Amino acid sequence: MAKENITYSEAMAQIEEILHKFNNEKFDIDTLAVEVKKATDLITICKSKLLKAEKDVNKILTKND
């Protein structure tokens, strides 16, 4: 899996770069699977960070009620 200590913004930038290459057909067939795996790992990290942020915000909002 990609680095867990990467920020959400960094992960999204890398995902966007991979998508840009994919959309412009700049992938070598030999690296396609590697890039898809990297994008999948980055998406998993982003999803995890979003879920944690949502949980933290809900905790703060519940605490203030």
N, C-alpha and C positions, 0 to 999 in steps of 0.2 A: 504494500500500500504506500501511497505517497506520504510525505512527512506530515505528521499530525500537528506539528508546531507551526505550520504555515498559516498565515492569516486568511480570513475569508476573502479579502480583496485580492490577495496574491493568487489564491486558488481560482477565483473567478477569472482573473486575467489570463491564467494558463489555460483554462477551459476555453475562453474566447479565442485565444491564439490557435488552439487545436481545431476549433470549429472553423476559423478563418482558413486554415490550411485545407481542411476537408472540403469546405465550400468552393475553394479555388482549385481543387484537385491537385494539390501540391504534395500529396502523400506518395511515397514510394511503397509499393505493395509489401515490401519486406518490413516496413516499419508501421504499417497500418494497425496490426493487432496490438503492438506495443503502445501506440498512441491512444487507441480505444481503451485499453486497460488503464492507462494513466488518467484519461478523462473520467472513467468510471470511478476510480479511486478519489479523484478530486471532487467529484459530485457527492460521493459518500461523506467526505470531510465537510463540505459545505452544508449538507443536510444535517449532519451532527451539530455543527456550530449554530445553525438556525434553530434547531430544536432546543439546544441548551439556552440560547438567548430567549426564546419564547418561555421556557420554564422559569428562567431567572426573572423576567419581566412579570410573569403571572405571580410569582412569589412576592415580588415587591408590591404589586397592586393589591394582593390579598392581605399583606401585612399592613397596608395603609387603610384598610376598610374598618 
